[in-house]
Amino acid sequence: MKPLHLSTRQRRQLEKQLRNARDVRVYRRTLAVLEYDRGRSVTEISRSLHVSRPSVYRWIERYTESSDPESLEDHYRSGRTRAWTEDCSDLLQSFLERSPA
């Protein structure tokens, strides 16, 4: 992988994102990009952040393609469908309104 050379503006944007990150995953990804720009190897970064080397490579590539700090944030994923339905809530409510006896 070729070296990353961040401009002053890009570095400031990433450092701001690092300071304001509320999600540890975004913090970790942003820190990885900044550390790579500072000259640390992918192996060193992956060890210090306890992630795989391919993950670090992916994060750097994602940022390099867009030069946008938001590219390091998670994208919406639908996830698993909910098992708890409105009928379940109604049933629970009816049980809670009854006496245990």
C-alpha positions as CSV (number, residue, x, y, z in Angstrom):
1,M,0.0,0.0,0.0
2,K,1.3,3.4,-0.9
3,P,2.0,6.0,1.8
4,L,-0.9,8.3,2.7
5,H,-0.2,12.1,2.7
6,L,-2.9,14.0,4.4
7,S,-3.3,17.7,3.7
8,T,-3.5,20.1,6.7
9,R,-7.2,20.4,6.1
10,Q,-7.7,16.6,6.0
11,R,-5.7,16.1,9.1
12,R,-7.7,18.8,11.0
13,Q,-11.0,17.2,9.8
14,L,-9.9,13.8,11.0
15,E,-8.6,15.1,14.3
16,K,-11.9,16.9,14.9
17,Q,-13.8,13.6,14.1
18,L,-11.5,11.8,16.6
19,R,-12.3,14.3,19.4
20,N,-16.0,14.2,18.7
21,A,-16.4,10.5,18.1
22,R,-19.2,8.9,20.2
23,D,-18.7,5.5,18.7
24,V,-15.6,3.5,19.5
25,R,-15.6,2.0,15.9
26,V,-15.5,5.4,14.3
27,Y,-12.8,6.5,16.8
28,R,-10.7,3.4,16.0
29,R,-11.0,3.8,12.2
30,T,-10.1,7.5,12.4
31,L,-7.1,6.9,14.6
32,A,-5.9,4.2,12.3
33,V,-5.9,6.6,9.3
34,L,-4.1,9.3,11.3
35,E,-1.5,6.9,12.6
36,Y,-0.9,5.5,9.1
37,D,-0.3,9.0,7.8
38,R,2.2,9.5,10.7
39,G,4.2,6.6,9.3
40,R,3.2,3.7,11.5
41,S,2.9,0.4,9.8
42,V,-0.4,-1.4,9.3
43,T,0.9,-4.2,11.5
44,E,1.7,-1.8,14.4
45,I,-1.7,-0.1,14.0
46,S,-3.6,-3.4,14.0
47,R,-1.8,-4.6,17.1
48,S,-2.3,-1.4,19.0
49,L,-6.0,-1.3,18.1
50,H,-6.6,-5.0,18.5
51,V,-8.0,-5.4,15.0
52,S,-7.0,-7.4,11.9
53,R,-4.6,-6.0,9.3
54,P,-7.2,-6.3,6.5
55,S,-9.5,-4.1,8.5
56,V,-6.9,-1.4,8.8
57,Y,-6.2,-1.7,5.0
58,R,-10.0,-1.4,4.3
59,W,-10.3,1.7,6.5
60,I,-7.4,3.4,4.9
61,E,-8.7,2.6,1.4
62,R,-12.2,3.8,2.3
63,Y,-10.8,7.1,3.4
64,T,-8.4,7.4,0.5
65,E,-11.2,6.9,-2.1
66,S,-13.4,9.7,-0.7
67,S,-11.1,11.9,1.4
68,D,-14.2,12.3,3.6
69,P,-14.1,11.6,7.3
70,E,-17.7,10.4,7.2
71,S,-16.6,7.5,5.1
72,L,-15.2,6.0,8.3
73,E,-18.7,5.9,9.9
74,D,-20.9,2.9,9.9
75,H,-23.6,2.7,7.3
76,Y,-27.2,1.8,8.1
77,R,-27.8,-2.0,8.3
78,S,-31.2,-3.4,8.5
79,G,-30.3,-6.2,10.9
80,R,-32.5,-9.0,12.1
81,T,-36.3,-8.5,12.1
82,R,-37.8,-7.9,15.5
83,A,-39.3,-11.0,17.3
84,W,-41.3,-8.8,19.7
85,T,-44.5,-7.8,18.1
86,E,-47.4,-5.5,19.1
87,D,-49.4,-8.7,20.0
88,C,-46.6,-9.7,22.4
89,S,-46.9,-6.3,24.1
90,D,-50.6,-6.6,24.4
91,L,-50.3,-10.1,25.9
92,L,-47.7,-8.9,28.4
93,Q,-49.8,-5.9,29.4
94,S,-52.9,-8.2,30.0
95,F,-50.8,-10.5,32.2
96,L,-49.4,-7.5,34.2
97,E,-52.9,-6.3,34.9
98,R,-54.0,-9.6,36.4
99,S,-53.4,-10.7,40.0
100,P,-50.6,-13.3,40.3
101,A,-53.0,-15.5,42.3
